Amino acid sequence: MSLLAESPTTPAAPPAAPAARLTERHPWLFPWAVRAHQARRHLQWLRPGTSWARDRDDTDLPVRVKKHSSLLMRELSDDEMVLQRGKVTNLRLASARTDGVLVRPGETFSFNKVVGSCTARKGYVDGMRLSNGDARAGVGGGICQLANLVHWMVLHSPLTVVERSEHSFDPFPDKGRVLPWGVGCSIVYNYVDLVFRNDTDQTFQLRTWVDERHLRGELRSDVATTTSYRVEARDEGFVTYDSDPLHRVYRHNEIWRTVIDKTTGDVVDDELVKRNHALVKYLPDPARIRHR
């Protein structure tokens, strides 16, 4: 069964959503649109019918399902290095909020609900925040790295991803990339979120922390899972459209998840998770760009 929510074909150059086009024409509407989205999300959190994960336990559950780590600092410009140091501060605060969270059977985890609003009053500082594909200063910037880590671990488990929004730009080349491009998450409090649900009879636990050089995480469970997972990118490429007078380059791929029975080694399922199509903010190798 495919995890893909949208239609099976990716548009050549996806148009902006109507709300986005409206705020582009009338920028003064943007703050009101944000407030409307936030109010709608708060109502969703209050609405009965969803059991939200909130309990924590500092004692590890016995089975480690998946672990992952990501480097805290990349070699960028001096200004961006300052923002990266701020990002580390923000990740320490945010990872302390997600650390130990239990997701029991039937419960739903919301990244924004667990972490909360990343404000200066809570100790968050200016970090690297992506806005229209550019790195800019913003209080709480950088916590998307934590959402990326959590999402990657969840993809290697039987947990069900309910909501995940990716960046609409590809801002940096692949130098040093560990995870496939296109599995990251965009987080904006509180209406752009990472949400997953536990449809199993197991209890899962997140462990997240920051050490000297890495953001680290483990997804743990009370019992062993019966399946393992392989997540990979397919149909990777860059494309430009002859009809575009700006000659912009887009990157596309498909994220697939292969589910494997641990006992037999047989492939149980091969799932299309997501099709990605994003504007590139750097110059790729011209030999890799296809013209349409």
Buried (B, 14 or more C-beta within 10 A) or exposed (E): EEBBEEEEEBEEBEEEEEEEEEBEEEEEBBEEBBEEBBEEBEEBEEEEEBBEBEEBEEEEBEBBBBBBBBEBEEEBEEEBBBBBBBBBBBBBBBBEBBBBBBBBEEBBBBBBBBBEEBEEEBEBBBBBBBEEBEBBBBBBBBBBBBBBBBBBBBBBBBBBBBBBBBBBBBBBEEEEEEBBBBBBBBBBBBBBBBBBBBEBEBBBBBBBBBEEEBBBBBBBBBEEBEBBBEBBBEEBEBBBBEEEEEEEBBBBBBBBBBBBEEEEEEEBEEBBBBBBBBBBBEEBEEEEBEEE
